[in-house]
Amino acid sequence: MNDLDLVLSSLADSRMMDRMMLRDIGERESNGIFIRQETVSGVYNVTVQDGTVFCDTSGGVATINLPTAVGVGGRIYLVCDKGNAAANNVTVTPQGGETISGAGSYVISSNYGRVWLQSDGSDWYVIAT
């Protein structure tokens, strides 16, 4: 079982993706869950409508700015590199004084690297890579 399977299994088992969250990031399909995605480059500000953010770093580094973690406990985002992070890193940054698992940012530095992030209502946490 890979990291994605573990996260999706956890979501299904714990019912963390309630109807409101599904309405925000996608919709339920008959054969699974559809999660909205964006392919971005450069600087991108993640929105509450996003679910997966694919980063095209072929032209340079990417900076992904997360929305505030405050008040959105349980929200999950997936940030993925599309194959050039070893040369052009993807840096994920939280808002203001918020952290990502205690750090001021998270860097994806391997090609096709990824990180699953979840809010606890005040900060972001890495739940899988």
HUWO-V105620 format. One record per residue. N is the residue number from 1. RES is the residue in three letters. D_FIRST is the distance of its C-alpha to the first C-alpha in Angstrom with 2 decimals. Layout:
n = (N;N)
res = (RES;RES)
d_first = (D_FIRST;D_FIRST)
//
This chain:
n = (1;2;3;4;5;6;7;8;9;10;11;12;13;14;15;16;17;18;19;20;21;22;23;24;25;26;27;28;29;30;31;32;33;34;35;36;37;38;39;40;41;42;43;44;45;46;47;48;49;50;51;52;53;54;55;56;57;58;59;60;61;62;63;64;65;66;67;68;69;70;71;72;73;74;75;76;77;78;79;80;81;82;83;84;85;86;87;88;89;90;91;92;93;94;95;96;97;98;99;100;101;102;103;104;105;106;107;108;109;110;111;112;113;114;115;116;117;118;119;120;121;122;123;124;125;126;127;128;129)
res = (MET;ASN;ASP;LEU;ASP;LEU;VAL;LEU;SER;SER;LEU;ALA;ASP;SER;ARG;MET;MET;ASP;ARG;MET;MET;LEU;ARG;ASP;ILE;GLY;GLU;ARG;GLU;SER;ASN;GLY;ILE;PHE;ILE;ARG;GLN;GLU;THR;VAL;SER;GLY;VAL;TYR;ASN;VAL;THR;VAL;GLN;ASP;GLY;THR;VAL;PHE;CYS;ASP;THR;SER;GLY;GLY;VAL;ALA;THR;ILE;ASN;LEU;PRO;THR;ALA;VAL;GLY;VAL;GLY;GLY;ARG;ILE;TYR;LEU;VAL;CYS;ASP;LYS;GLY;ASN;ALA;ALA;ALA;ASN;ASN;VAL;THR;VAL;THR;PRO;GLN;GLY;GLY;GLU;THR;ILE;SER;GLY;ALA;GLY;SER;TYR;VAL;ILE;SER;SER;ASN;TYR;GLY;ARG;VAL;TRP;LEU;GLN;SER;ASP;GLY;SER;ASP;TRP;TYR;VAL;ILE;ALA;THR)
d_first = (0.00;3.83;6.90;8.11;5.88;6.69;10.16;10.80;9.92;12.21;14.72;14.95;15.24;17.78;19.49;19.90;20.41;23.78;26.16;27.91;24.88;23.84;27.46;27.43;24.40;24.08;24.29;22.50;22.33;22.34;18.90;17.10;18.12;20.13;20.16;23.17;22.89;25.47;25.87;28.21;30.06;32.38;32.61;30.82;31.24;28.25;29.51;28.49;27.88;25.14;21.42;19.99;22.33;22.03;24.39;26.54;27.94;29.72;33.04;32.55;30.72;29.23;29.74;27.74;29.70;27.94;30.05;31.22;28.80;31.77;31.79;28.36;26.29;22.82;22.90;19.80;19.95;17.65;19.62;18.63;20.79;21.64;22.28;25.27;24.41;25.31;28.84;28.96;26.92;25.60;26.97;25.86;28.70;29.33;32.72;35.72;35.20;31.58;28.83;25.17;23.97;27.60;28.14;30.33;27.76;24.37;24.45;21.91;23.36;20.90;20.76;18.02;17.24;16.23;16.56;15.88;19.11;20.38;24.02;25.35;28.66;30.24;27.83;24.47;21.49;18.47;15.47;12.78;13.32)
//
